[in-house]
């Protein structure tokens, strides 16, 4: 079985993966860490209780930390590199301003296949990248590097709303579906198809894209 390498892929303006600019790490990390904060605030005190109530103030973004290792003392895929920065500089590009985006790119970190809701793929922005060079050639060029990368998760607001808003649910279009039969399945009133069409900006309700995820508002 082929070894699955961790890959960091930048995303374009519309959120699509720019596969031609993807960077496959040299060695998979031996470990990684991921954390998430949840914001709670103490409510007003009341002498009738031992502790004040707490109020949920929203979830914090997940944070992913990767520790990567690069070594060019031997050829890499048949290519001999004189300086390890020829490889690590590809990661540095993800921290620099993109001319089209006017900001550093959002990236997606993927590593093999994982169950839904797992750590990967992880979509976010690089907030910190540091390199430690630990071996040098006779000409002073670094040959080995430890690279630490911290990323902050980014979730599209509309996607977050779909997953957390109790008034919204979703439906993935299958072959043979029509807006009428979808409505009949999800609502009691078939005429509610207009609400689905409006919620998804469907210009022509007769044309449905197979595989597209529809937002389904709560029936009134």
Helices and strands as residue ranges (DSSP letters): E 7-10, G 19-21, E 23-24, E 32-42, E 54-71, H 85-92, G 93-95, E 107-110, E 122-136, E 142-153, H 157-164, E 168-172, H 179-186, G 190-192, H 193-199, E 213-217
